[in-house]
Amino acid sequence: MRERSIFFLLLVAGAVLVRAQPTFQGTTTPTWEEVIARYTELGDLYGGARLMEIGHDDDGSPIHLFVIAEGRGPTPDSIRAAGK
């Protein structure tokens, strides 16, 4: 009897966990512009986070680097100057 009770509880718990998963409606992938805007916003909100352009790819699109560090953190130039 005890085994049946435990099995039943596990079955109910599993069903609840499956139903608790979020369901997405429509397009769930943000556009490139939305992602860059969000990272820029995060960089503005938090002193230790910054979004930087570090170059361009083959088609001329900017390559971004998101840095999280204490304070304002290092820049790519300061890292290169330190020989790292």
N, C-alpha and C positions, 0 to 999 in steps of 0.2 A: 504494500500500500504506500509506504513511504517513497519507494522508487517512482511510483506513478505520479505522486504529488510533485516530486522534484522535476520529473520529465515534463509535466504539465506547466509548471512555473517557467522552466527554460523555454518551452515552446511559446508561451505567451510573451516572455521577455524578448525573444527573437522576433516575433511578429511586430511588437511595439517598436523595436529598433529599426526594422525595415521600413515601417511607416513614417518614422521620424526623419528619414532622409529627405533633403530638399528636392523639389522638382522644379526644373527650369522651364520657362515658357519663352518661346521665340528665340532670337539670336542671343547667345550667351557670351560670345567672344567679342571683347571690345575692339574698336578700330585702333590703328596705330596712333592716330591723333589723340584718341581718348586716353590711351595708355601714357603717352608722353605728357599730356595735360595733367593726369593724376600724379605722375612722378614729380612733375614740376610743383604741383600743389603740396605734395609731401615735403619736398625740399624747402618750400617757403614756410611750412608749418613747424618743422623741427630743425633746430639749429645744427644738429649733427648729421643731417641728411642733405645731399646735394645731387642734382642731375647736371651732368656736364656733357658737352659735345667734345669728343676726343679725336675727331677726324671724319672722313667721309668714305663710303664704300664705293664699289666700282661704278655704280650709276649716279654717284654724287649725293646720295642720301646721307644725312648725318648719322654717325655712330655715337650712341649715348652711353654714358657710364654713370650708374647711380652708386654713390658712395655714402656709407653710413659710418660715422666715426664720432668720437667725443669732440666736443667743441665744433669748430668748422671743419676740422679734418684736413688731411693732406690733399694736395692737388696732384695731377699726373706730372706736372713739371717739378714739383718739390720731391716727388718720389724718384724721378729720374736723376735729379741733382744729388740725391742721397745715395745713388748707385744701386738702387734696388730694382 
